[in-house]
Amino acid sequence: QVQLVESGGGLVQAGESLRLSCAASGSIFSIYTMAWYRQAPGKQRELVAGITRRTGAANYADSVQGRFTISRDNAENTVDLQMHTLKPADTAVYYCAASPKHTWLPEEYNWWGQGTQVTVSS
């Protein structure tokens, strides 16, 4: 089993920055890919960014490309999401997730954190 704990959410104004962090524990060796997903009220959960633990290959949603950066620290078993130039449209609950596969499909992520709220005011 893998446990994921997110931190760093909050309320910011449009244009500001925020950094989310996800700490993984448990069967870390089982993880191939880690990702951040988000879900806004009334919308489906969507991939924000993901990264493979071994190579650091990253994938971003078009809506955050150039504004968000995902990074991992394998020694600390953490994955961070640095968010710049935040927009009201980025408001959502952000979830950290981990998968034993190289995948960006949410149904293939076995482990999920509890989520952290990010609210961007205009």
C-alpha positions as CSV (number, residue, x, y, z in Angstrom):
1,Q,0.0,0.0,0.0
2,V,1.0,3.6,-0.7
3,Q,-0.1,6.6,1.4
4,L,-0.1,10.1,-0.1
5,V,-0.5,13.3,1.8
6,E,-0.9,16.7,0.1
7,S,-0.1,20.0,1.5
8,G,0.2,23.6,0.3
9,G,-3.3,24.5,-0.9
10,G,-4.9,27.8,-0.1
11,L,-6.5,31.0,-1.3
12,V,-4.6,33.3,-3.6
13,Q,-5.4,36.1,-6.0
14,A,-5.2,35.8,-9.8
15,G,-1.6,36.1,-11.0
16,E,-0.1,34.8,-7.8
17,S,1.9,31.6,-7.2
18,L,1.3,28.6,-5.0
19,R,3.3,25.4,-4.4
20,L,1.7,22.0,-3.7
21,S,3.6,19.1,-2.2
22,C,2.8,15.4,-2.0
23,A,4.6,13.1,0.4
24,A,4.5,9.4,-0.4
25,S,5.0,6.6,2.1
26,G,4.6,2.8,2.3
27,S,5.4,0.6,-0.7
28,I,7.2,3.3,-2.6
29,F,8.9,0.8,-4.9
30,S,5.5,0.1,-6.4
31,I,5.2,3.5,-7.8
32,Y,6.1,4.2,-11.5
33,T,4.2,7.5,-12.1
34,M,3.0,10.2,-9.8
35,A,0.6,12.9,-10.9
36,W,-1.6,15.8,-9.8
37,Y,-5.2,15.8,-10.8
38,R,-7.8,18.4,-10.0
39,Q,-11.6,18.5,-9.8
40,A,-13.7,21.6,-9.9
41,P,-17.3,21.7,-8.8
42,G,-19.5,20.1,-11.4
43,K,-16.6,19.0,-13.5
44,Q,-14.7,15.7,-14.1
45,R,-11.4,15.1,-12.5
46,E,-8.6,16.1,-14.9
47,L,-4.9,15.5,-15.2
48,V,-2.9,18.6,-14.3
49,A,0.6,17.2,-14.5
50,G,2.4,13.9,-14.1
51,I,6.0,12.6,-13.8
52,T,7.7,9.3,-13.8
53,R,9.8,8.5,-10.7
54,R,12.7,6.9,-12.5
55,T,13.3,9.2,-15.5
56,G,11.5,12.3,-14.5
57,A,9.5,12.4,-17.8
58,A,6.7,14.9,-17.4
59,N,3.3,15.5,-18.9
60,Y,1.2,18.6,-18.6
61,A,-2.4,19.6,-19.4
62,D,-2.5,22.2,-22.2
63,S,-4.2,24.6,-19.8
64,V,-1.3,24.7,-17.4
65,Q,1.6,24.3,-19.8
66,G,4.2,27.0,-19.2
67,R,2.6,28.0,-15.9
68,F,2.9,24.9,-13.8
69,T,6.0,22.8,-13.1
70,I,6.0,19.3,-11.6
71,S,9.1,17.9,-9.9
72,R,10.0,14.9,-7.8
73,D,12.6,14.2,-5.1
74,N,13.1,10.5,-4.9
75,A,15.2,10.7,-1.9
76,E,12.4,12.5,0.0
77,N,9.6,10.6,-1.8
78,T,7.9,13.9,-2.6
79,V,6.3,15.3,-5.7
80,D,5.7,19.1,-5.9
81,L,3.6,21.2,-8.2
82,Q,4.8,24.8,-8.6
83,M,2.0,26.9,-9.9
84,H,2.5,30.4,-11.4
85,T,0.2,33.0,-12.9
86,L,-2.8,31.3,-11.3
87,K,-6.2,32.0,-12.8
88,P,-9.7,31.7,-11.3
89,A,-10.2,28.7,-13.7
90,D,-7.5,26.9,-11.7
91,T,-9.8,26.8,-8.7
92,A,-10.3,23.2,-7.7
93,V,-9.5,20.4,-5.3
94,Y,-6.1,19.1,-6.2
95,Y,-5.3,15.5,-5.7
96,C,-1.9,13.7,-5.7
97,A,-2.0,10.2,-7.2
98,A,0.3,7.3,-7.8
99,S,0.3,4.5,-10.3
100,P,2.4,1.4,-10.8
101,K,2.2,2.1,-14.5
102,H,3.5,4.7,-16.9
103,T,0.1,6.2,-17.5
104,W,-1.9,9.4,-17.4
105,L,-5.3,7.7,-17.1
106,P,-7.0,8.4,-13.8
107,E,-8.5,4.9,-13.7
108,E,-5.0,3.4,-13.6
109,Y,-3.9,5.3,-10.5
110,N,-4.2,3.0,-7.5
111,W,-3.5,5.4,-4.8
112,W,-4.9,8.9,-4.1
113,G,-4.4,11.6,-1.5
114,Q,-7.2,13.3,0.3
115,G,-7.0,16.4,-1.8
116,T,-6.2,20.0,-1.1
117,Q,-8.2,23.0,-2.0
118,V,-6.8,25.7,-4.3
119,T,-8.9,28.8,-4.7
120,V,-7.9,31.7,-7.0
121,S,-9.9,34.9,-6.6
122,S,-10.2,37.4,-9.4
